[in-house]
Amino acid sequence: MSIKVKRFRAQPMSRLLEGQGELGSLMRMARLIERAQAHLRAQLPAELGEHLYVGGFREGRLTLITDRATWLTRLRYEQPRLLKRLHELAGFEAVSGFDLKVRPVRPPKTPMRQTRHLPSRAADELSSCAADVDNPRLKRALERLASHAES
């Protein structure tokens, strides 16, 4: 039994991203969605446009996402006008409607920083322990810990 190995030559990234394969079609779809988002945002008032995201395209419907229900309500009233404007953009003539969704955007939480205070009396105790210890690593660790005392 033998195993045949196909030898592929390395291809430039531009060919992979622009090619006919799955990656190429995915990149083309991402560019189309980006164009649609920019075009739709330009058609809306600034305060509404910054809350609009295009989430995808499936079965002739474009998914529009906002971060709050209040913006979604305003988008519902704008749907006919937005659909008409979107049909003016090349490549979006087949869009039959919108699916509207609310997806709250939560900023990542930064962990609260815990500050600890070492009283000077505790630092004195640590220093005296360090003086009595024979192990050099432990001695350095205790001295370093004692150096964090409040001034």
Disulfide bonds with the S-S distance in Angstrom:
none
